Structure formats: structure tokens, C-alpha cells
Amino acid sequence: MLFKFGYPLILATSGTILVTTSGNYFLGSFRNLEAVALLAVGYKVATIGIMILIAPFQLAYEPYVFSNKK
């Protein structure tokens, strides 16, 4: 039952990890490790922005919409 519930989430998370890792791999192959480090720092900063600005709105908006649905 747990696998049946988590299967779509496992696929979505695996896809995200694959995209992030492949970008770092190709950047490291075609450029230098300094570019990979710069990308990693930029990715972390963008993730902080998502956590501060977008995630709270998403978490608050859905209950608001469903509570006001007529």
C-alpha cells in the first residue's frame, strides 16, 4: 500500500534528481569545476527564494480555494 501511494512521488523526485545531476555532469564535462560550483551556489540561492516566496503561497492558496468553493 505504501509503494502504491508513493510511486508517483518517487518518479517525480527521481526525475528532478536526474535533471539536476545531469546538468552538473555535462557542465563539468564541457567546462571546468568552477562553473559547476557557481551553478551549485546559484541553485541553492534559488531554492531559498522558492522556500521563502513560492512555497508558503502554494501551501496557503489551495485550502483557501477549496474552502471558498461554492
Buried (B, 14 or more C-beta within 10 A) or exposed (E): EEEEEEEEEEEEEEEEEEEEEEEBEEBBEEEEEEEBEEBEEEEEEEEEEEEEEEEEEEEEEEEEEEEEEE
